[in-house]
Amino acid sequence: MTERTAGTENPPALRKIGRLRLVSAAAAIGILIVLAGVYGIEHFRSNPADAACRPAVDIAKRIAPLVHGEVAALAVAQTPFRVPDLTFKDSTGAEKTLADWRGRTVLLNLWATWCVPCRREMPALDALQAKLGGPDFQVVAVNIDTRNPQKPLAFLKEVGATHLSYYSDQSAHVFEDLKEAGKAFGMPTTVIVDRNGCEIGTMAGPAEWDSDDGVKLVSAAIAGARTD
């Protein structure tokens, strides 16, 4: 039997193994490129909002020690989140969007006359607007009654809410949009929004916003927006 010379045994098999290794390596590189492309594109898409909303998260961290007492239910923002550009109407029927308040801190509140806690909260919101409302801050309370548009106006007059501007959305899309974003679970819903349209904190349920706890918290959010 003839002995095979070392280093020359079965060259075709070796070439086949080499080709398989090259194919496997190419496939692995291709997968890495695809993954990098997918995550790279997603990162690119999320960067602008994250960058714009990062200051709101910083404000949330600074005001977190003030989340107690009458405003203990506020959930401060943990990650950057741009609040949807909600659309509603003012008292004249003109269309408004949340973007109309860019440059100001906003306490956005969704309420309805059929919501008992909302009705109880409204005088506190009116008082908060009277205390802090101005060029740097506004309470934007949006009514979502879907029937009888005169009822909420009569209610505001009844409780003497004279400092709040009237906004409404009879379609209740503002609530659905916030719910879809995971920021609304019931009524009332309140979102503190920074001057870039980003979430500082969200509350499910009512609060005594004109209490010392509420005024200190909101004042700190306004001050934080001035220095972000």
Rosetta blueprint (number, residue, H / E / L):
1 M L
2 T L
3 E L
4 R L
5 T L
6 A L
7 G L
8 T L
9 E L
10 N L
11 P H
12 P H
13 A H
14 L H
15 R H
16 K H
17 I H
18 G H
19 R H
20 L H
21 R H
22 L H
23 V H
24 S H
25 A H
26 A H
27 A H
28 A H
29 I H
30 G H
31 I H
32 L H
33 I H
34 V H
35 L H
36 A H
37 G H
38 V H
39 Y H
40 G H
41 I H
42 E H
43 H H
44 F H
45 R H
46 S H
47 N H
48 P H
49 A H
50 D H
51 A H
52 A H
53 C H
54 R H
55 P H
56 A H
57 V H
58 D H
59 I H
60 A H
61 K H
62 R H
63 I H
64 A H
65 P H
66 L H
67 V L
68 H L
69 G H
70 E H
71 V H
72 A L
73 A L
74 L L
75 A E
76 V E
77 A L
78 Q L
79 T L
80 P L
81 F L
82 R E
83 V L
84 P L
85 D L
86 L L
87 T E
88 F E
89 K E
90 D E
91 S L
92 T L
93 G L
94 A L
95 E E
96 K E
97 T E
98 L H
99 A H
100 D H
101 W H
102 R L
103 G L
104 R L
105 T E
106 V E
107 L E
108 L E
109 N E
110 L E
111 W E
112 A L
113 T L
114 W L
115 C L
116 V H
117 P H
118 C H
119 R H
120 R H
121 E H
122 M H
123 P H
124 A H
125 L H
126 D H
127 A H
128 L H
129 Q H
130 A H
131 K H
132 L H
133 G L
134 G E
135 P L
136 D L
137 F E
138 Q E
139 V E
140 V E
141 A E
142 V E
143 N E
144 I L
145 D L
146 T L
147 R L
148 N L
149 P L
150 Q H
151 K H
152 P H
153 L H
154 A H
155 F H
156 L H
157 K H
158 E H
159 V L
160 G L
161 A L
162 T L
163 H L
164 L L
165 S L
166 Y L
167 Y E
168 S E
169 D L
170 Q L
171 S L
172 A L
173 H H
174 V H
175 F H
176 E H
177 D H
178 L H
179 K H
180 E H
181 A L
182 G L
183 K L
184 A L
185 F L
186 G L
187 M L
188 P L
189 T E
190 T E
191 V E
192 I E
193 V E
194 D L
195 R L
196 N L
197 G L
198 C E
199 E E
200 I E
201 G E
202 T E
203 M E
204 A E
205 G L
206 P L
207 A L
208 E L
209 W L
210 D L
211 S L
212 D H
213 D H
214 G H
215 V H
216 K H
217 L H
218 V H
219 S H
220 A H
221 A H
222 I H
223 A H
224 G H
225 A H
226 R H
227 T H
228 D L
